[in-house]
């Protein structure tokens, strides 16, 4: 079984390293370079795991989680 991950990271060098590592472990990766693009992907697709930077342009990671309905509420 293959996993699908969403990587939302604005640092292109870091995101390339993470995506390469995930690919070596047979994990498919969709990538966004800002919070708004990440939100769009999160709402359009179903992911097994999301890796989200907190400090990004256009929308921070916590806001992305809240708008996508991904935040856990006790």
ABEGO torsion letter per residue (X at the ends): XBBBBBBBBABAAAAAAAAAAAAAAGBBBBBBABAAAAAAAAAABBBABBBBBABBBGBBAAAAAAAAGABBBX
